Amino acid sequence: MAYPITKPYIKLLLILLVVASCNNQKNTILSFENHSNIHIDSVVFSVHNYTHKMTNIQPNAIIKNRVYLDSVNLHSHSLTIIAKLYIKDSVFRGAVDYNDLSGSLKKEYKLVLNKDLSTKIISSN
């Protein structure tokens, strides 16, 4: 014997589908860790046709921003992340993360400015 689906169950199913689709958006975290004693005017992350800017970063600060990169034109095989640090409107340091295999974004890209003023990007899933 089959049981009919009632209206409350249909409403619940629709709500669950909407919530699941909202949680399924492409997002990643762009973060900057300033382990130096230098004030950074801005950090700019570039992912193909998308740029994200963080401004006025104090010494020894950590900034994390969740961004939704649905509008990024990803290639089928490669992905390049470029990060640049600016002091007084001039490029101070930078780093690049290049992936030639997957062409997809990772969960987080972290730019680190060390005490010795070297930089690196750490990507993680």
Contacts in CASP RR format, 6 or more apart in sequence:
PFRMAT RR
TARGET T0000
AUTHOR 0000-0000-0000
METHOD contacts of the structure
MODEL  1
MAYPITKPYIKLLLILLVVASCNNQKNTILSFENHSNIHIDSVVFSVHNY
THKMTNIQPNAIIKNRVYLDSVNLHSHSLTIIAKLYIKDSVFRGAVDYND
LSGSLKKEYKLVLNKDLSTKIISSN
25 68 0 8 1.000
25 70 0 8 1.000
26 68 0 8 1.000
26 69 0 8 1.000
26 70 0 8 1.000
26 105 0 8 1.000
27 66 0 8 1.000
27 67 0 8 1.000
27 68 0 8 1.000
27 69 0 8 1.000
28 66 0 8 1.000
28 67 0 8 1.000
28 69 0 8 1.000
28 105 0 8 1.000
28 106 0 8 1.000
28 107 0 8 1.000
28 108 0 8 1.000
28 109 0 8 1.000
29 64 0 8 1.000
29 65 0 8 1.000
29 66 0 8 1.000
29 67 0 8 1.000
29 107 0 8 1.000
29 108 0 8 1.000
29 109 0 8 1.000
29 110 0 8 1.000
30 45 0 8 1.000
30 52 0 8 1.000
30 54 0 8 1.000
30 64 0 8 1.000
30 65 0 8 1.000
30 67 0 8 1.000
30 108 0 8 1.000
30 109 0 8 1.000
31 62 0 8 1.000
31 63 0 8 1.000
31 64 0 8 1.000
31 65 0 8 1.000
31 108 0 8 1.000
31 109 0 8 1.000
31 110 0 8 1.000
31 111 0 8 1.000
32 40 0 8 1.000
32 43 0 8 1.000
32 54 0 8 1.000
32 57 0 8 1.000
32 61 0 8 1.000
32 62 0 8 1.000
32 63 0 8 1.000
32 83 0 8 1.000
32 110 0 8 1.000
32 111 0 8 1.000
32 112 0 8 1.000
32 113 0 8 1.000
33 62 0 8 1.000
33 110 0 8 1.000
33 111 0 8 1.000
33 112 0 8 1.000
33 113 0 8 1.000
34 40 0 8 1.000
34 57 0 8 1.000
34 58 0 8 1.000
34 59 0 8 1.000
34 60 0 8 1.000
34 61 0 8 1.000
34 62 0 8 1.000
34 113 0 8 1.000
35 60 0 8 1.000
35 112 0 8 1.000
35 113 0 8 1.000
35 114 0 8 1.000
35 115 0 8 1.000
36 59 0 8 1.000
36 60 0 8 1.000
36 113 0 8 1.000
36 114 0 8 1.000
36 115 0 8 1.000
36 117 0 8 1.000
37 59 0 8 1.000
37 60 0 8 1.000
37 115 0 8 1.000
38 59 0 8 1.000
38 87 0 8 1.000
38 113 0 8 1.000
38 117 0 8 1.000
39 57 0 8 1.000
39 58 0 8 1.000
39 59 0 8 1.000
39 87 0 8 1.000
40 57 0 8 1.000
40 85 0 8 1.000
40 86 0 8 1.000
40 87 0 8 1.000
40 92 0 8 1.000
40 113 0 8 1.000
41 55 0 8 1.000
41 56 0 8 1.000
41 57 0 8 1.000
41 86 0 8 1.000
41 87 0 8 1.000
41 88 0 8 1.000
41 89 0 8 1.000
42 53 0 8 1.000
42 54 0 8 1.000
42 55 0 8 1.000
42 56 0 8 1.000
42 57 0 8 1.000
42 85 0 8 1.000
42 86 0 8 1.000
43 53 0 8 1.000
43 54 0 8 1.000
43 57 0 8 1.000
43 63 0 8 1.000
43 83 0 8 1.000
43 84 0 8 1.000
43 85 0 8 1.000
43 86 0 8 1.000
43 111 0 8 1.000
44 51 0 8 1.000
44 52 0 8 1.000
44 53 0 8 1.000
44 54 0 8 1.000
44 83 0 8 1.000
44 84 0 8 1.000
44 86 0 8 1.000
45 51 0 8 1.000
45 52 0 8 1.000
45 53 0 8 1.000
45 81 0 8 1.000
45 82 0 8 1.000
45 83 0 8 1.000
45 109 0 8 1.000
45 111 0 8 1.000
46 81 0 8 1.000
46 82 0 8 1.000
46 83 0 8 1.000
46 84 0 8 1.000
47 69 0 8 1.000
47 72 0 8 1.000
47 79 0 8 1.000
47 80 0 8 1.000
47 81 0 8 1.000
47 105 0 8 1.000
48 72 0 8 1.000
48 73 0 8 1.000
48 74 0 8 1.000
48 75 0 8 1.000
48 79 0 8 1.000
48 80 0 8 1.000
49 71 0 8 1.000
49 72 0 8 1.000
49 73 0 8 1.000
50 69 0 8 1.000
50 71 0 8 1.000
50 72 0 8 1.000
52 65 0 8 1.000
52 67 0 8 1.000
54 63 0 8 1.000
54 65 0 8 1.000
57 63 0 8 1.000
69 105 0 8 1.000
72 105 0 8 1.000
74 103 0 8 1.000
74 104 0 8 1.000
74 105 0 8 1.000
75 103 0 8 1.000
76 103 0 8 1.000
77 100 0 8 1.000
77 101 0 8 1.000
77 102 0 8 1.000
77 103 0 8 1.000
78 98 0 8 1.000
78 99 0 8 1.000
78 100 0 8 1.000
78 103 0 8 1.000
79 98 0 8 1.000
79 99 0 8 1.000
79 102 0 8 1.000
79 103 0 8 1.000
79 104 0 8 1.000
79 105 0 8 1.000
80 96 0 8 1.000
80 97 0 8 1.000
80 98 0 8 1.000
80 99 0 8 1.000
81 96 0 8 1.000
81 97 0 8 1.000
81 98 0 8 1.000
81 109 0 8 1.000
81 121 0 8 1.000
81 123 0 8 1.000
82 94 0 8 1.000
82 95 0 8 1.000
82 96 0 8 1.000
83 94 0 8 1.000
83 95 0 8 1.000
83 96 0 8 1.000
83 109 0 8 1.000
83 111 0 8 1.000
83 119 0 8 1.000
83 121 0 8 1.000
84 91 0 8 1.000
84 93 0 8 1.000
84 94 0 8 1.000
85 91 0 8 1.000
85 92 0 8 1.000
85 93 0 8 1.000
85 94 0 8 1.000
85 111 0 8 1.000
85 113 0 8 1.000
85 119 0 8 1.000
86 92 0 8 1.000
93 113 0 8 1.000
93 117 0 8 1.000
93 118 0 8 1.000
93 119 0 8 1.000
94 111 0 8 1.000
94 119 0 8 1.000
95 111 0 8 1.000
95 119 0 8 1.000
95 120 0 8 1.000
95 121 0 8 1.000
96 121 0 8 1.000
97 109 0 8 1.000
97 121 0 8 1.000
97 123 0 8 1.000
99 123 0 8 1.000
106 123 0 8 1.000
106 124 0 8 1.000
106 125 0 8 1.000
107 124 0 8 1.000
107 125 0 8 1.000
108 123 0 8 1.000
108 124 0 8 1.000
109 121 0 8 1.000
109 122 0 8 1.000
109 123 0 8 1.000
110 121 0 8 1.000
110 122 0 8 1.000
110 123 0 8 1.000
110 124 0 8 1.000
111 119 0 8 1.000
111 120 0 8 1.000
111 121 0 8 1.000
112 119 0 8 1.000
112 120 0 8 1.000
112 121 0 8 1.000
112 122 0 8 1.000
113 119 0 8 1.000
114 120 0 8 1.000
END
